[in-house]
């Protein structure tokens, strides 16, 4: 699996799920720096075999100033 672009990610439906404690989806997320992010997502299907996936984009939220706390 290739590395996602900065502040993006992708997950695919797990190929095998032998029990209820295994994840439904697996994938990667690449975050460039720590912080709180807004996340948006899109459902899609691969062109080759129509495998369902969800792609993400993250937007770093501005830090709150000490005066607002």
Secondary structure, DSSP 8 states (H G I E B T S, - for coil): -----TTEEEEEE-S---STTS-SEEEEEE-SS-S-EEEEEEEEE-TTT--EEEEEEEEE-----GGG-
